[in-house]
Protein backbone atom coordinates (compact mmCIF):
# COMPACT_ATOMS: atom_id res chain seq x y z
CA UNK A 1 0.00 0.00 0.00
CA UNK A 2 1.76 3.18 -1.16
CA UNK A 3 1.88 6.24 1.07
CA UNK A 4 1.42 9.72 -0.37
CA UNK A 5 1.73 13.02 1.45
CA UNK A 6 0.00 16.20 0.35
CA UNK A 7 2.54 18.54 1.95
CA UNK A 8 5.96 18.65 3.52
CA UNK A 9 4.43 19.09 6.97
CA UNK A 10 2.45 15.85 6.53
CA UNK A 11 5.68 14.10 5.55
CA UNK A 12 7.52 15.45 8.59
CA UNK A 13 4.62 14.48 10.88
CA UNK A 14 4.67 10.91 9.47
CA UNK A 15 1.10 10.23 10.53
CA UNK A 16 1.80 11.20 14.14
CA UNK A 17 5.01 9.17 14.43
CA UNK A 18 7.37 11.88 13.15
CA UNK A 19 8.87 12.59 16.58
CA UNK A 20 9.95 8.96 16.94
CA UNK A 21 11.14 8.57 13.35
CA UNK A 22 13.14 11.80 13.19
CA UNK A 23 14.41 11.29 16.73
CA UNK A 24 15.76 7.87 15.76
CA UNK A 25 17.46 9.36 12.71
CA UNK A 26 18.93 12.12 14.87
CA UNK A 27 20.30 9.74 17.50
CA UNK A 28 21.78 7.49 14.81
CA UNK A 29 23.43 10.41 13.03
CA UNK A 30 24.83 11.71 16.31
CA UNK A 31 26.27 8.28 17.16
CA UNK A 32 27.94 8.02 13.74
CA UNK A 33 29.45 11.52 14.04
CA UNK A 34 30.75 10.79 17.56
CA UNK A 35 32.28 7.51 16.38
CA UNK A 36 34.03 9.15 13.43
CA UNK A 37 35.42 11.90 15.66
CA UNK A 38 36.59 9.35 18.24
CA UNK A 39 38.34 7.32 15.54
CA UNK A 40 40.10 10.42 14.22
CA UNK A 41 41.29 11.41 17.69
CA UNK A 42 42.53 7.88 18.39
CA UNK A 43 44.30 7.75 15.02
CA UNK A 44 46.07 11.06 15.63
CA UNK A 45 47.09 10.01 19.12
CA UNK A 46 48.53 6.67 17.96
CA UNK A 47 50.07 7.88 14.71
CA UNK A 48 50.47 5.83 11.55
CA UNK A 49 51.80 2.25 11.65
CA UNK A 50 55.06 3.45 10.06
CA UNK A 51 55.50 6.13 12.72
CA UNK A 52 54.85 3.59 15.48
CA UNK A 53 57.41 1.19 13.98
CA UNK A 54 60.05 3.92 13.76
CA UNK A 55 59.32 5.09 17.29
CA UNK A 56 59.54 1.58 18.73
CA UNK A 57 63.02 1.06 17.31
CA UNK A 58 64.44 4.21 18.94
CA UNK A 59 63.84 3.13 22.54
TARANOR-V965142 format. One record per pair of residues at least 12 apart in sequence whose C-alpha atoms are under 8 Angstrom apart, sorted by the first residue. I is the first residue (numbers start at 0). J is the second residue. If there is no record, write none. Layout:
BEGIN
i:I j:J
i:I j:J
END
This chain:
BEGIN
none
END
